[in-house]
Amino acid sequence: MRIEKPKEIQTGQNWTGASERERLCTAVACWLASLTFAGPGQWLSGRGIQAVLWFAGELALVGLWLLTGSKGNKWPMVGATAALGLYHLAGWVSAARAGWRFHKVILESSVSRILVMAALVFVAPLPAVMLVYGPGRTSLATEYGISEGSMATALLGQHANLRCQRCGYEFAVGLPVSPKDYIIGEELRCPMCGNCDFGTNKGKFLRGDRILTSKRLVPKRWDLLLFRSPTGLTDLLLKRVVGLEGEELEIIDGDIFINSQLVSKPAMAYEEMWLTVNDTKYRAKRTHHPKLQWRPGKKNQAQQMAEQGWLFEAAKDSGQSLELNGELTDAMIYNINSIQYIRPEPIHDVRLEVNVSKLQGHGELNLVWEHAGTKVLGILETNGQARLRIEWVGQDRPSDTTVADGRHNRANTKLMLIVRDGYAYLYANGKELCQRAVGPFEAQIARYRVREACRLKITANNCQGKISRIRLDRDVHYRAVHPQAVRISPGHYYVLGDNSAVSSDSRLGWRMYPGLAGWDEPRLVPAEFTEGVVTWLYWPLARMRSFR
């Protein structure tokens, strides 16, 4: 993502940050809103001590807010934000209570006293502004805004929020450099129900997300790194760190291999890297051929699909199944306005969540994932026991089964099967039950694996119950450009954009800045160019999250 003045945004780059004027205006507005009527308001009404206390309290709380934002801790940041908001509210109430004395004080004051008070009103916000715009900006946290979307959907640039009129699903569509030129085309379809009739609704135009970065943190793998572009020191970019100094990195079938070994992310970590591709909560009564849709495995099972979910009653010798119809790819509705043609690539790292209720009988419900000769089954038995089973299709290898400890509520269970970066996980109601290695973990084997999408299925045997909701998410899929591995020099980072199809990053390289001499690694980011690690997405509030 590119961070520069908005007028210099270029199509295909990632995002721009707030200009100096925007940062200054933001800081001034925050403090004028409270200090002008709390601190100076107290002074003008003849309460000098209270005014000093209000100034000091505001300065301390803002410093605390910046400090917690630079560390990336969730609950301290929430507490500091709430305290700052309550302090502002209390300042307005206190100033209003003191306001009745204001008129009397002015009438009894001399011209010199009035001029002194006016000067105090003018300079009151300056100490706090200096904390954000000066020392706080360089040593604690820095605020930026995003304009374009090569880090979507973790971070959104300027975009339009659309809502499907049929199923109610809300989604973001990236905007071109000039939003005035944006027109909803006939090719735009709801990713859930396939609806293409949006009428004249262009959606709600929104500026990009606002973030806080910290210079106090050392970049780690999967961090979001802000750095100066090697093509020009005045430009700022933001990407995700995937390779560290001294490592040999290779991208194979969307996965990252370091020193010929697969790098695995924890199952529930880096939530911003999951993207929802199908959710039956937004199933419309009349669909328009969505790309992904759950259908009964047998024609005579069609009557089992109910409006509120899937009702099943499966005998032991004739089980029932739901199969995902359509190919899983890395296509993103966010890129609908991209100027370049993007050929979808198949994906295999997914998270499948099913809401199961009233599970009865003597059988089991299975979540099935199959890819490249490997079959993973997340099994929930009617007695509450859970298992994770690995089968090797067409291979001379025995099946491997892991049984979870304890039993689980079968009356109402959120069963989740995750296959991510070579490992399979089974969760129930947010608790990990068991995990197994799936692989392949060696780059030499992964290079020759068939490039195809995984196949998903839900089966029931000798049991009955109800599935009220099915949700499917996919992991970030990094596209390979060069087949060979890249050696990362000391003092450098290898960075990628989450929206890999439109991201200009270390895979493609960048033309080096002419004034730099001695840099011979055009695809890597020198450590000297780093400007900070992203710790918080703080605006809009609905998307607020911590990245550390």
Sequence and secondary structure as in RCSB ss.txt:
>XXXX:A:sequence
MRIEKPKEIQTGQNWTGASERERLCTAVACWLASLTFAGPGQWLSGRGIQAVLWFAGELALVGLWLLTGSKGNKW
PMVGATAALGLYHLAGWVSAARAGWRFHKVILESSVSRILVMAALVFVAPLPAVMLVYGPGRTSLATEYGISEGS
MATALLGQHANLRCQRCGYEFAVGLPVSPKDYIIGEELRCPMCGNCDFGTNKGKFLRGDRILTSKRLVPKRWDLL
LFRSPTGLTDLLLKRVVGLEGEELEIIDGDIFINSQLVSKPAMAYEEMWLTVNDTKYRAKRTHHPKLQWRPGKKN
QAQQMAEQGWLFEAAKDSGQSLELNGELTDAMIYNINSIQYIRPEPIHDVRLEVNVSKLQGHGELNLVWEHAGTK
VLGILETNGQARLRIEWVGQDRPSDTTVADGRHNRANTKLMLIVRDGYAYLYANGKELCQRAVGPFEAQIARYRV
REACRLKITANNCQGKISRIRLDRDVHYRAVHPQAVRISPGHYYVLGDNSAVSSDSRLGWRMYPGLAGWDEPRLV
PAEFTEGVVTWLYWPLARMRSFR
>XXXX:A:secstr
 EES GGG  TTS      HHHHHHHHHHHHHHHHTTSHHHHHHTT HHHHHHHHHHHHHHHHHHHHHHHHT HH
HHHHHHHHHHHHHHHHHHHHHHHGGGHHHHHHHS HHHHHHHHHHHHHTTHHHHHHHHTHHHHHTEEEEE  S T
TTTTS  SEEEEE TTT  EEEEE  SSGGG    TT   TTT     TT   EEE   EEEEESSS   TT EE
EEE TT TT EEEEEEEE TT EEEEETBEEEETTEE    TTS GGG EEEEEGGG  SS    SSEEEESSGG
GGGGEETTEEEEEE SSS EEEEEES  B   GGGTT SS     B   EEEEEEEEEEEEEEEEEEEEEETTEE
EEEEEETTS EEEEEEETTSS   EEEE SS   SSEEEEEEEEETTEEEEEETTEEEEEEE    BHHHHTTS 
    EEEEEEEEEEEEEEEEEEEE   B  S SS EE  TTEEEEE SSGGG  STTT     TT  S   TTSE
EGGGEEEEEEEEEESGGG EE  
